[in-house]
């Protein structure tokens, strides 16, 4: 553990002198172009802007105290346009917290709710004080801390992996290691997650998507149900967009806030794993008219939130308010925020929660060319980070396949989730949608070219998933016909009703060996299909060892065993973990699954669907079986790359044929989710069996075949 002693800002050089004194502190007009608080050799520069506010005061606090030890009003000569800026000299940053008070008109019907008594958090704060310990309600008002953004990233280059080459693993920082079975020294923290990197590297994933890590208030809306305290566990109630969540750090970091997170990200990068952040720019923790005022409401309510003509809050987020993302002020803040995380934390990508809100106008109407989305798409600093949209919102806008992408954005593919879930459980009417989805959803994400990759072909636009934090785990998907959210306290009315799940014959826990065997086969089916589909695969942490949430498909408030990963399941279901590990490696070994390659020498079509007879490439309507073949020439290894994915959702065995290959090539069985007489479900190359003639694909199973040179 590194020990850091916070420094004292040195005396200002003779060449830079104060120009006045306020509340006993030497001051001078500041650097107006820089938002937030910046450490200078002579002092600290404080800048904040408000359009409708008429008076601004800077409040200075000793660490941990609620009463300011100094109040510094900004003189008019310290203001340019709407920006107030002041350099304050001789401050000890290790004992300093700060906030603002802003006066202005109070006219709620016109959207103005200024109140000089409100203590306001700097929206550009790099660290937040007041809620250090997880689950403990904040002490009084939110204050900001000064951060020395000093971290040695060395000469670490930015990742050049394309999105289609990633296998994304979605996880919750606290829930991943807080269970006693995790065995880490710092459970529930960034440091605890760092301890699990060897496990993740061995599993084979090369990207993690972290659920919200911006400062959030898990205690907002806390309540008790059946003797258990429920919190806003997921983290989708953002308090500050520029600050990491303090309760995720294993130690208090004072003015070095973010160091533990940076060390975590660097360790991820050193192990070849990219870091994608789940970001929430659709609403904030301030809520609606009944919510608190600690930042944006008191700063410029009419600018930062979408308001009705009578000053109430539009609620396209389902969380009380909606951030006014396409107002120039808000748009600029979001752009600066993402730049900051890209540069200061070396983040590789961002997944935008309820991203359709980012395309709404100030009155809530959809925009054809949203300026925010365009600005993010073409910003030079963000040029190589991944931008992934959850292309819908709670206001009914659904844009999967039509998100205003500016030829730059990717999407969570909601159709893939729904169609493939349905087909795998036997809904044959989903066959065509499922086949399109497995083949890369080219009907939704048409091909285009970039200077970085001439074979882009839309595969970098699509993130395929069957499970995520929002919904059933993969084990629960095949263990429950219905959601079981009673523990949430809403009489099981919350959470999605359309889950396309199947309990395989028994609801929930069972000792029936036949039911359990079918469940685990269905999980293997889902894994094999996901990892052999065109587009970027993403799965939920714990799916690889059958983690359960006991049928809860909306565990947003469950900071307990419902949401925490039980690592004892890893040894109990080691064979499932090893199957996931094999499938991840198989995908990364076969570039033809991930993208279009040059034409195969053997003459096979680059991409085709197949019926039970492989020569039939037009799928019958409502079929219960289909296959997808991928073929191309792998220049790196100097041979054809041929993969054949066969999916039988029927409850009986089927006899199928495989595509004909030239005389020196043959099909070898790589994966059989039904299993063989030895209990094996996948085969290393030296173990693969050549398939000659027909193949019997067992009931409700998936088989994957690899085409290669025939060996004796």
ChimeraX attribute file (.defattr): number of C-alpha atoms within 10 A of each C-alpha:
attribute: neighborCount
match mode: 1-to-1
recipient: residues
	/A:1	4
	/A:2	4
	/A:3	6
	/A:4	10
	/A:5	10
	/A:6	15
	/A:7	12
	/A:8	13
	/A:9	18
	/A:10	14
	/A:11	12
	/A:12	15
	/A:13	9
	/A:14	8
	/A:15	5
	/A:16	10
	/A:17	13
	/A:18	16
	/A:19	10
	/A:20	11
	/A:21	13
	/A:22	15
	/A:23	11
	/A:24	10
	/A:25	16
	/A:26	16
	/A:27	22
	/A:28	21
	/A:29	22
	/A:30	18
	/A:31	17
	/A:32	21
	/A:33	11
	/A:34	15
	/A:35	21
	/A:36	20
	/A:37	23
	/A:38	19
	/A:39	16
	/A:40	15
	/A:41	12
	/A:42	20
	/A:43	23
	/A:44	22
	/A:45	23
	/A:46	23
	/A:47	25
	/A:48	23
	/A:49	22
	/A:50	21
	/A:51	14
	/A:52	18
	/A:53	19
	/A:54	12
	/A:55	16
	/A:56	23
	/A:57	18
	/A:58	21
	/A:59	20
	/A:60	23
	/A:61	20
	/A:62	17
	/A:63	17
	/A:64	14
	/A:65	15
	/A:66	16
	/A:67	12
	/A:68	14
	/A:69	11
	/A:70	16
	/A:71	18
	/A:72	19
	/A:73	18
	/A:74	17
	/A:75	15
	/A:76	10
	/A:77	10
	/A:78	18
	/A:79	19
	/A:80	13
	/A:81	9
	/A:82	14
	/A:83	17
	/A:84	25
	/A:85	27
	/A:86	25
	/A:87	24
	/A:88	22
	/A:89	23
	/A:90	16
	/A:91	17
	/A:92	17
	/A:93	22
	/A:94	20
	/A:95	18
	/A:96	19
	/A:97	27
	/A:98	27
	/A:99	25
	/A:100	26
	/A:101	22
	/A:102	23
	/A:103	19
	/A:104	20
	/A:105	15
	/A:106	12
	/A:107	11
	/A:108	15
	/A:109	13
	/A:110	16
	/A:111	23
	/A:112	21
	/A:113	21
	/A:114	24
	/A:115	18
	/A:116	18
	/A:117	11
	/A:118	20
	/A:119	23
	/A:120	25
	/A:121	25
	/A:122	29
	/A:123	22
	/A:124	20
	/A:125	22
	/A:126	26
	/A:127	27
	/A:128	28
	/A:129	20
	/A:130	20
	/A:131	23
	/A:132	18
	/A:133	15
	/A:134	18
	/A:135	19
	/A:136	13
	/A:137	15
	/A:138	17
	/A:139	14
	/A:140	13
	/A:141	17
	/A:142	23
	/A:143	29
	/A:144	27
	/A:145	27
	/A:146	25
	/A:147	22
	/A:148	19
	/A:149	16
	/A:150	10
	/A:151	13
	/A:152	10
	/A:153	13
	/A:154	7
	/A:155	6
	/A:156	11
	/A:157	9
	/A:158	14
	/A:159	15
	/A:160	10
	/A:161	15
	/A:162	16
	/A:163	24
	/A:164	21
	/A:165	20
	/A:166	24
	/A:167	25
	/A:168	25
	/A:169	22
	/A:170	22
	/A:171	21
	/A:172	24
	/A:173	22
	/A:174	25
	/A:175	25
	/A:176	22
	/A:177	28
	/A:178	23
	/A:179	20
	/A:180	15
	/A:181	14
	/A:182	22
	/A:183	14
	/A:184	18
	/A:185	13
	/A:186	19
	/A:187	23
	/A:188	25
	/A:189	27
	/A:190	26
	/A:191	22
	/A:192	24
	/A:193	25
	/A:194	22
	/A:195	20
	/A:196	15
	/A:197	16
	/A:198	12
	/A:199	11
	/A:200	20
	/A:201	15
	/A:202	9
	/A:203	19
	/A:204	19
	/A:205	22
	/A:206	22
	/A:207	25
	/A:208	24
	/A:209	24
	/A:210	18
	/A:211	22
	/A:212	23
	/A:213	26
	/A:214	24
	/A:215	25
	/A:216	27
	/A:217	26
	/A:218	26
	/A:219	20
	/A:220	20
	/A:221	10
	/A:222	16
	/A:223	15
	/A:224	11
	/A:225	13
	/A:226	9
	/A:227	7
	/A:228	13
	/A:229	15
	/A:230	24
	/A:231	21
	/A:232	21
	/A:233	25
	/A:234	23
	/A:235	24
	/A:236	26
	/A:237	25
	/A:238	23
	/A:239	24
	/A:240	26
	/A:241	25
	/A:242	23
	/A:243	25
	/A:244	23
	/A:245	28
	/A:246	25
	/A:247	23
	/A:248	27
	/A:249	23
	/A:250	17
	/A:251	16
	/A:252	14
	/A:253	19
	/A:254	23
	/A:255	23
	/A:256	21
	/A:257	24
	/A:258	27
	/A:259	19
	/A:260	22
	/A:261	21
	/A:262	19
	/A:263	18
	/A:264	21
	/A:265	21
	/A:266	23
	/A:267	15
	/A:268	21
	/A:269	21
	/A:270	11
	/A:271	14
	/A:272	16
	/A:273	24
	/A:274	25
	/A:275	25
	/A:276	23
	/A:277	23
	/A:278	23
	/A:279	23
	/A:280	23
	/A:281	23
	/A:282	27
	/A:283	28
	/A:284	24
	/A:285	23
	/A:286	21
	/A:287	19
	/A:288	19
	/A:289	13
	/A:290	8
	/A:291	13
	/A:292	14
	/A:293	23
	/A:294	22
	/A:295	25
	/A:296	22
	/A:297	24
	/A:298	28
	/A:299	32
	/A:300	21
	/A:301	24
	/A:302	21
	/A:303	24
	/A:304	24
	/A:305	28
	/A:306	28
	/A:307	24
	/A:308	16
	/A:309	11
	/A:310	10
	/A:311	19
	/A:312	17
	/A:313	21
	/A:314	22
	/A:315	22
	/A:316	23
	/A:317	23
	/A:318	14
	/A:319	18
	/A:320	18
	/A:321	24
	/A:322	26
	/A:323	28
	/A:324	29
	/A:325	29
	/A:326	24
	/A:327	18
	/A:328	14
	/A:329	15
	/A:330	18
	/A:331	21
	/A:332	15
	/A:333	18
	/A:334	19
	/A:335	17
	/A:336	15
	/A:337	15
	/A:338	21
	/A:339	19
	/A:340	16
	/A:341	19
	/A:342	19
	/A:343	12
	/A:344	15
	/A:345	21
	/A:346	22
	/A:347	24
	/A:348	27
	/A:349	25
	/A:350	22
	/A:351	23
	/A:352	22
	/A:353	24
	/A:354	24
	/A:355	26
	/A:356	27
	/A:357	29
	/A:358	28
	/A:359	25
	/A:360	24
	/A:361	18
	/A:362	21
	/A:363	12
	/A:364	18
	/A:365	11
	/A:366	15
	/A:367	15
	/A:368	11
	/A:369	13
	/A:370	18
	/A:371	19
	/A:372	20
	/A:373	23
	/A:374	17
	/A:375	15
	/A:376	22
	/A:377	20
	/A:378	13
	/A:379	12
	/A:380	10
	/A:381	14
	/A:382	19
	/A:383	12
	/A:384	19
	/A:385	22
	/A:386	24
	/A:387	24
	/A:388	26
	/A:389	28
	/A:390	23
	/A:391	26
	/A:392	22
	/A:393	19
	/A:394	14
	/A:395	15
	/A:396	10
	/A:397	18
	/A:398	17
	/A:399	18
	/A:400	20
	/A:401	22
	/A:402	11
	/A:403	20
	/A:404	20
	/A:405	19
	/A:406	14
	/A:407	15
	/A:408	19
	/A:409	19
	/A:410	26
	/A:411	27
	/A:412	24
	/A:413	26
	/A:414	21
	/A:415	20
	/A:416	25
	/A:417	20
	/A:418	19
	/A:419	24
	/A:420	28
	/A:421	23
	/A:422	22
	/A:423	26
	/A:424	29
	/A:425	21
	/A:426	21
	/A:427	18
	/A:428	19
	/A:429	15
	/A:430	20
	/A:431	25
	/A:432	20
	/A:433	19
	/A:434	23
	/A:435	25
	/A:436	21
	/A:437	26
	/A:438	25
	/A:439	22
	/A:440	27
	/A:441	25
	/A:442	19
	/A:443	13
	/A:444	17
	/A:445	21
	/A:446	14
	/A:447	15
	/A:448	13
	/A:449	12
	/A:450	11
	/A:451	7
	/A:452	10
	/A:453	10
	/A:454	9
	/A:455	16
	/A:456	19
	/A:457	18
	/A:458	23
	/A:459	26
	/A:460	25
	/A:461	32
	/A:462	30
	/A:463	26
	/A:464	28
	/A:465	26
	/A:466	26
	/A:467	21
	/A:468	19
	/A:469	19
	/A:470	15
	/A:471	22
	/A:472	29
	/A:473	26
	/A:474	30
	/A:475	25
	/A:476	29
	/A:477	28
	/A:478	28
	/A:479	27
	/A:480	24
	/A:481	19
	/A:482	22
	/A:483	24
	/A:484	20
	/A:485	20
	/A:486	14
	/A:487	17
	/A:488	23
	/A:489	15
	/A:490	11
	/A:491	10
	/A:492	14
	/A:493	13
	/A:494	17
	/A:495	20
	/A:496	13
	/A:497	11
	/A:498	10
	/A:499	19
	/A:500	21
	/A:501	20
	/A:502	22
	/A:503	21
	/A:504	21
	/A:505	17
	/A:506	16
	/A:507	15
	/A:508	18
	/A:509	13
	/A:510	12
	/A:511	8
	/A:512	10
	/A:513	9
	/A:514	11
	/A:515	17
	/A:516	19
	/A:517	12
	/A:518	18
	/A:519	22
	/A:520	21
	/A:521	22
	/A:522	26
	/A:523	22
	/A:524	25
	/A:525	23
	/A:526	23
	/A:527	25
	/A:528	27
	/A:529	22
	/A:530	25
	/A:531	26
	/A:532	27
	/A:533	24
	/A:534	28
	/A:535	32
	/A:536	28
	/A:537	27
	/A:538	24
	/A:539	25
	/A:540	22
	/A:541	24
	/A:542	23
	/A:543	22
	/A:544	25
	/A:545	25
	/A:546	23
	/A:547	24
	/A:548	24
	/A:549	23
	/A:550	20
	/A:551	26
	/A:552	27
	/A:553	24
	/A:554	21
	/A:555	24
	/A:556	19
	/A:557	23
	/A:558	22
	/A:559	21
	/A:560	17
	/A:561	14
	/A:562	18
	/A:563	25
	/A:564	24
	/A:565	29
	/A:566	22
	/A:567	18
	/A:568	14
	/A:569	17
	/A:570	18
	/A:571	11
	/A:572	12
	/A:573	15
	/A:574	14
	/A:575	16
	/A:576	22
	/A:577	20
	/A:578	17
	/A:579	23
	/A:580	23
	/A:581	17
	/A:582	20
	/A:583	24
	/A:584	23
	/A:585	16
	/A:586	18
	/A:587	21
	/A:588	18
	/A:589	12
	/A:590	17
	/A:591	21
	/A:592	25
	/A:593	29
	/A:594	25
	/A:595	22
	/A:596	19
	/A:597	19
	/A:598	15
	/A:599	16
	/A:600	18
	/A:601	14
	/A:602	18
	/A:603	12
	/A:604	19
	/A:605	12
	/A:606	18
	/A:607	17
	/A:608	18
	/A:609	23
	/A:610	24
	/A:611	21
	/A:612	23
	/A:613	15
	/A:614	19
	/A:615	13
	/A:616	13
	/A:617	15
	/A:618	12
	/A:619	17
	/A:620	14
	/A:621	11
	/A:622	13
	/A:623	20
	/A:624	22
	/A:625	26
	/A:626	25
	/A:627	26
	/A:628	23
	/A:629	25
	/A:630	29
	/A:631	27
	/A:632	26
	/A:633	21
	/A:634	19
	/A:635	11
	/A:636	7
	/A:637	8
	/A:638	8
	/A:639	15
	/A:640	24
	/A:641	25
	/A:642	25
	/A:643	24
	/A:644	26
	/A:645	22
	/A:646	25
	/A:647	25
	/A:648	25
	/A:649	26
	/A:650	20
	/A:651	13
	/A:652	11
	/A:653	14
	/A:654	15
	/A:655	11
	/A:656	18
	/A:657	18
	/A:658	23
	/A:659	15
	/A:660	13
	/A:661	14
	/A:662	11
	/A:663	9
	/A:664	10
	/A:665	15
	/A:666	21
	/A:667	25
	/A:668	23
	/A:669	21
	/A:670	24
	/A:671	26
	/A:672	23
	/A:673	26
	/A:674	24
	/A:675	15
	/A:676	10
	/A:677	7
	/A:678	6
	/A:679	10
	/A:680	14
	/A:681	21
	/A:682	22
	/A:683	16
	/A:684	11
	/A:685	11
	/A:686	7
	/A:687	11
	/A:688	16
	/A:689	13
	/A:690	18
	/A:691	14
	/A:692	11
	/A:693	10
	/A:694	11
	/A:695	15
	/A:696	11
	/A:697	23
	/A:698	21
	/A:699	15
	/A:700	24
	/A:701	26
	/A:702	27
	/A:703	26
	/A:704	23
	/A:705	23
	/A:706	22
	/A:707	20
	/A:708	18
	/A:709	15
	/A:710	12
	/A:711	9
	/A:712	4
